Amino acid sequence: MKKVYLVVLAAIILVFSGCQSNLETAENFSVDKMNEKLLAASESLPQSSSLYYKEGLEITGLGVTYDGRPSDFDGCYYFPAIETMTGVHVAVDWQEDEGYSSTVATTLLGNKSDLPDIINPTDFGVMDLADDGLIVPLDDYLDMMPDIVKAVGKEHMDTWRSSDGHIYTIPSVSTIQGSFSMMAREDWLAALDMDTPKTWEDWLKYWRGVRDNDMNGNGDSGDEIPLALPHSSDGERSLTILLNAFGIAASNDTQFCVLDDGTYTMVYEHPRYKEFLKAVAELYEEGILTEDYDTYDYASIEQAMGDDTLGSTMTFAASGAQTSTLRDNGNEDALWISVEPLAGPYGDQMIQERELVSPVWCITAGASEKDKVEDIVRFFNWCYTEEGTMLYNYGIEGVSYTMEGKTPVLDKNLIANSFTDYRTVGINYEPFGGYWLQDAYMQCLFAGQKEDNLSDIQKEMYDGLFTINNEFFYVQPPTMETASYVKYRTSLITEGVCKLRNQAIRGEISQDEFWAGYSQLKKEGLDEVISDGSASYEEVLKNEE
């Protein structure tokens, strides 16, 4: 998900005016020059008063990166600056995404004492590493990382814990709650003489209007798509916002939820799921959901947003920039607007907040044998202090940012291309992780412009990210990756109940046949997944107490 979002942001083309640099003129700015200045400045930074190893400390690691970042980040300021300030030398062997799991497996074949100090587990699986005794549980070290604990927050502690209730990872934490938004065509609403939809009936009226009228005026009344929703590569995430509209606060993969009485279970056990499934089947029968509704990814949704065929979607709020494509192609009145989440038949409205806590590093048994765990924990906690957070989000004062009062202001030339140059010089080094602040995010997204100066396109993006969804966010319940979940996920979930769901929506099987098939899958192992997940969730809650 994170990589998809980075691609979306990198693709945004924003037109800015009056962007005079606060540090140097645009004519003199280049990424290479900025990188050189940051590297030079990193050598003269003051030592940290809160953490400094006079004799030095080396932390070795094996990590995964993406989007070609190893070459982009060779020689960046971030790690030399850390070493100058703390005396910690971080030596990560960065590997490309492809083949990383094999590299991890090969590394783990050696002696524990030869393991790198930290390792990024990715798809290899935290619990597999924990079960084999290759990583260290961190529950007993929480008092040594108070800044990380504070950043995670009580409301997100369960997302930090693994399925056995323990904490094994150093996380990356974001303060940007928004990511997705429900979106609609304001110009199409106007053409239909409609206000922004507020209720389920309003949305039905709009979708039917898009379906029944030649909204794009191309003479083909059948090429409009009333509603398109994204799915994951395995199809599990399909229809998230519709689940939410029926009061089902689903997990990120949309397979699990917590009922009102606190019971952790699969969404199919939710008392509203039968009504949800029936209503979605009716949307399909009416042509509001198209025949290929379960094939949309974010790229195809963006294409439909820009080719004048789509009427509504739930996607990245930053995708509102597709309005520019429509206008460039001659539709001067076009405007994608961010709107409140779908309101269901019972008035339920909610939307998943961004996954704010992401696992990044595990501390290995090798580090434990070398008696380095406490030092590593203290170091990562330093990364979450004010010093570490400023270095991660803004770089070095006087080079990549200046202070205006108590506010850090990024060099506007550095962020003129949104996140691209900002990340190229090593700021917000996401493969390493850190505490990403909303202020830095907003400065990058809008090239330093204030809210009052945003264009109508940018304002809609801003609203979708920071205002219109605020009262509707919910913290996603975790997917408890128990042994039974790992065992049965592909056969009984991805290839099982998810396919049955799609068959029922398309009318290929009846609703009764869906429930009969689901009951059979429960006998084949889904009951075990539900039972183990519930027990695991209770363990997580108990440990939080």
LINGI-V63806 format. One record per backbone hydrogen bond with DSSP energy under -1.0 kcal/mol. CO is the residue of the C=O (numbers start at 1). NH is the residue of the N-H. E is the energy in kcal/mol with one decimal. If there is no record, write none. Layout:
BEGIN
co->CO nh->NH e->E
co->CO nh->NH e->E
END
This chain:
BEGIN
co->1 nh->5 e->-2.4
co->2 nh->6 e->-2.1
co->3 nh->7 e->-2.0
co->4 nh->8 e->-2.2
co->5 nh->9 e->-2.5
co->6 nh->10 e->-2.5
co->7 nh->11 e->-1.4
co->9 nh->12 e->-1.1
co->18 nh->20 e->-1.5
co->30 nh->34 e->-2.4
co->31 nh->35 e->-2.7
co->32 nh->36 e->-2.4
co->33 nh->37 e->-2.4
co->34 nh->38 e->-2.5
co->35 nh->39 e->-2.5
co->36 nh->40 e->-2.4
co->37 nh->41 e->-2.5
co->38 nh->42 e->-1.9
co->41 nh->44 e->-1.2
co->53 nh->56 e->-1.1
co->57 nh->89 e->-3.4
co->59 nh->91 e->-2.8
co->60 nh->118 e->-1.9
co->61 nh->93 e->-3.1
co->62 nh->120 e->-2.3
co->63 nh->95 e->-2.9
co->66 nh->69 e->-1.3
co->68 nh->72 e->-1.5
co->69 nh->73 e->-2.4
co->73 nh->76 e->-2.0
co->77 nh->81 e->-2.6
co->78 nh->82 e->-2.1
co->79 nh->83 e->-2.2
co->80 nh->84 e->-2.4
co->81 nh->85 e->-2.2
co->82 nh->86 e->-2.6
co->83 nh->87 e->-2.1
co->85 nh->48 e->-3.3
co->86 nh->53 e->-2.8
co->87 nh->57 e->-1.8
co->89 nh->59 e->-2.7
co->91 nh->61 e->-2.1
co->92 nh->94 e->-1.1
co->93 nh->63 e->-1.6
co->95 nh->65 e->-2.3
co->97 nh->100 e->-1.9
co->99 nh->103 e->-1.7
co->100 nh->104 e->-2.6
co->101 nh->105 e->-2.5
co->102 nh->106 e->-2.4
co->103 nh->107 e->-2.3
co->104 nh->108 e->-2.2
co->106 nh->109 e->-1.1
co->107 nh->110 e->-1.3
co->111 nh->114 e->-1.4
co->112 nh->115 e->-1.6
co->117 nh->364 e->-2.5
co->118 nh->62 e->-1.6
co->119 nh->362 e->-2.5
co->121 nh->124 e->-2.1
co->122 nh->125 e->-1.3
co->125 nh->129 e->-1.6
co->126 nh->130 e->-2.5
co->127 nh->131 e->-3.1
co->128 nh->132 e->-1.3
co->129 nh->134 e->-2.6
co->130 nh->133 e->-1.7
co->134 nh->365 e->-2.2
co->138 nh->141 e->-2.1
co->139 nh->142 e->-1.1
co->141 nh->144 e->-1.9
co->142 nh->145 e->-1.4
co->145 nh->149 e->-2.2
co->146 nh->150 e->-2.3
co->147 nh->151 e->-1.9
co->148 nh->152 e->-2.5
co->149 nh->153 e->-2.5
co->153 nh->156 e->-1.4
co->154 nh->157 e->-1.2
co->157 nh->160 e->-1.1
co->157 nh->161 e->-1.2
co->162 nh->165 e->-2.4
co->166 nh->162 e->-3.3
co->167 nh->138 e->-3.8
co->170 nh->360 e->-1.7
co->170 nh->361 e->-2.0
co->172 nh->358 e->-2.8
co->173 nh->436 e->-2.6
co->175 nh->177 e->-1.1
co->177 nh->354 e->-2.9
co->179 nh->317 e->-2.6
co->181 nh->315 e->-1.8
co->182 nh->339 e->-2.9
co->183 nh->313 e->-2.0
co->184 nh->337 e->-2.9
co->185 nh->189 e->-2.0
co->186 nh->190 e->-2.3
co->187 nh->191 e->-1.9
co->188 nh->192 e->-1.7
co->189 nh->194 e->-3.0
co->190 nh->193 e->-1.5
co->199 nh->203 e->-2.2
co->200 nh->204 e->-2.3
co->201 nh->205 e->-2.3
co->202 nh->206 e->-2.3
co->203 nh->207 e->-3.1
co->204 nh->208 e->-2.5
co->205 nh->209 e->-1.9
co->206 nh->210 e->-2.4
co->207 nh->211 e->-2.3
co->208 nh->212 e->-2.4
co->209 nh->213 e->-1.0
co->213 nh->215 e->-2.2
co->214 nh->217 e->-1.3
co->225 nh->311 e->-2.8
co->232 nh->235 e->-1.7
co->239 nh->243 e->-2.0
co->240 nh->244 e->-2.3
co->241 nh->245 e->-1.7
co->243 nh->246 e->-1.3
co->243 nh->248 e->-2.1
co->244 nh->247 e->-2.1
co->248 nh->250 e->-1.5
co->251 nh->254 e->-1.9
co->255 nh->267 e->-1.5
co->256 nh->251 e->-2.3
co->257 nh->265 e->-2.5
co->259 nh->262 e->-2.4
co->263 nh->259 e->-3.0
co->265 nh->257 e->-2.5
co->266 nh->269 e->-2.2
co->267 nh->270 e->-1.7
co->270 nh->273 e->-2.0
co->272 nh->276 e->-2.4
co->273 nh->277 e->-2.9
co->274 nh->278 e->-2.1
co->275 nh->279 e->-2.5
co->276 nh->280 e->-2.6
co->277 nh->281 e->-2.1
co->278 nh->282 e->-1.7
co->279 nh->283 e->-1.9
co->280 nh->284 e->-2.2
co->281 nh->285 e->-2.4
co->282 nh->286 e->-2.1
co->283 nh->288 e->-2.2
co->283 nh->289 e->-1.3
co->284 nh->287 e->-1.2
co->288 nh->227 e->-1.1
co->290 nh->293 e->-1.9
co->292 nh->295 e->-2.1
co->296 nh->231 e->-1.7
co->297 nh->301 e->-2.0
co->298 nh->302 e->-2.3
co->299 nh->303 e->-2.1
co->300 nh->304 e->-2.1
co->301 nh->305 e->-2.4
co->302 nh->306 e->-1.7
co->303 nh->307 e->-1.4
co->304 nh->309 e->-1.5
co->304 nh->310 e->-1.2
co->309 nh->225 e->-3.6
co->311 nh->185 e->-1.3
co->312 nh->228 e->-1.7
co->313 nh->183 e->-3.2
co->315 nh->181 e->-2.5
co->316 nh->319 e->-2.1
co->317 nh->320 e->-1.7
co->318 nh->321 e->-1.5
co->319 nh->322 e->-2.4
co->320 nh->323 e->-2.0
co->321 nh->324 e->-1.6
co->322 nh->326 e->-1.7
co->323 nh->327 e->-2.5
co->324 nh->328 e->-2.7
co->325 nh->329 e->-1.4
co->326 nh->331 e->-2.3
co->327 nh->330 e->-1.8
co->330 nh->332 e->-1.4
co->331 nh->334 e->-1.3
co->335 nh->186 e->-2.5
co->337 nh->184 e->-2.0
co->344 nh->347 e->-2.1
co->348 nh->344 e->-2.3
co->351 nh->474 e->-1.4
co->354 nh->356 e->-1.3
co->356 nh->174 e->-2.0
co->358 nh->172 e->-2.7
co->361 nh->170 e->-3.3
co->362 nh->119 e->-2.3
co->363 nh->136 e->-2.8
co->364 nh->368 e->-1.4
co->365 nh->369 e->-2.4
co->366 nh->370 e->-1.3
co->367 nh->372 e->-2.7
co->368 nh->371 e->-1.7
co->372 nh->376 e->-2.4
co->373 nh->377 e->-2.6
co->374 nh->378 e->-2.5
co->375 nh->379 e->-2.2
co->376 nh->380 e->-2.5
co->377 nh->381 e->-2.2
co->378 nh->382 e->-2.0
co->379 nh->383 e->-1.5
co->381 nh->384 e->-1.5
co->382 nh->385 e->-1.7
co->385 nh->389 e->-3.0
co->386 nh->390 e->-2.4
co->387 nh->391 e->-2.1
co->388 nh->392 e->-2.0
co->389 nh->393 e->-2.5
co->390 nh->394 e->-2.7
co->390 nh->395 e->-1.0
co->392 nh->428 e->-2.8
co->396 nh->399 e->-1.9
co->396 nh->400 e->-2.0
co->396 nh->401 e->-1.1
co->400 nh->411 e->-2.7
co->401 nh->398 e->-3.4
co->402 nh->409 e->-3.4
co->404 nh->407 e->-1.7
co->407 nh->404 e->-3.2
co->409 nh->402 e->-2.1
co->411 nh->415 e->-1.2
co->415 nh->418 e->-1.6
co->417 nh->420 e->-1.7
co->419 nh->423 e->-2.3
co->420 nh->424 e->-1.9
co->421 nh->425 e->-1.8
co->422 nh->427 e->-1.4
co->423 nh->426 e->-1.4
co->428 nh->430 e->-2.3
co->429 nh->432 e->-1.5
co->429 nh->433 e->-1.6
co->434 nh->173 e->-2.5
co->436 nh->175 e->-2.1
co->437 nh->441 e->-1.9
co->438 nh->442 e->-2.8
co->439 nh->443 e->-2.3
co->440 nh->444 e->-2.1
co->441 nh->445 e->-2.8
co->442 nh->446 e->-2.2
co->443 nh->448 e->-2.3
co->444 nh->447 e->-1.3
co->446 nh->449 e->-2.5
co->450 nh->453 e->-1.6
co->451 nh->454 e->-1.5
co->455 nh->459 e->-2.7
co->456 nh->460 e->-1.6
co->457 nh->461 e->-1.7
co->458 nh->462 e->-2.9
co->459 nh->463 e->-2.8
co->460 nh->464 e->-2.4
co->461 nh->465 e->-1.8
co->462 nh->466 e->-3.1
co->463 nh->467 e->-1.8
co->463 nh->468 e->-1.8
co->467 nh->470 e->-1.3
co->469 nh->472 e->-2.3
co->472 nh->351 e->-2.1
co->474 nh->353 e->-1.9
co->480 nh->482 e->-2.2
co->482 nh->486 e->-2.5
co->483 nh->487 e->-2.2
co->484 nh->488 e->-2.5
co->485 nh->489 e->-2.0
co->488 nh->492 e->-2.8
co->489 nh->493 e->-1.5
co->489 nh->494 e->-2.5
co->490 nh->495 e->-3.0
co->492 nh->497 e->-2.3
co->493 nh->498 e->-2.5
co->496 nh->500 e->-2.1
co->497 nh->501 e->-2.6
co->498 nh->502 e->-1.9
co->499 nh->503 e->-2.2
co->500 nh->504 e->-2.4
co->501 nh->505 e->-2.3
co->502 nh->506 e->-2.1
co->503 nh->508 e->-2.2
co->503 nh->509 e->-1.2
co->510 nh->514 e->-1.9
co->511 nh->515 e->-2.1
co->512 nh->516 e->-2.1
co->513 nh->517 e->-2.4
co->514 nh->518 e->-2.8
co->515 nh->519 e->-2.1
co->516 nh->520 e->-1.7
co->517 nh->521 e->-2.1
co->518 nh->522 e->-2.0
co->519 nh->523 e->-1.6
co->520 nh->524 e->-1.6
co->521 nh->526 e->-2.3
co->522 nh->527 e->-1.8
co->525 nh->529 e->-1.9
co->526 nh->530 e->-2.8
co->527 nh->531 e->-2.7
co->528 nh->532 e->-2.8
co->529 nh->533 e->-2.3
co->530 nh->534 e->-2.4
co->531 nh->535 e->-2.2
co->532 nh->536 e->-2.5
co->533 nh->537 e->-2.5
co->534 nh->538 e->-2.1
co->535 nh->539 e->-1.8
co->536 nh->540 e->-2.0
co->537 nh->541 e->-2.4
co->538 nh->542 e->-2.3
co->539 nh->543 e->-2.2
co->540 nh->544 e->-1.7
co->541 nh->545 e->-1.3
END
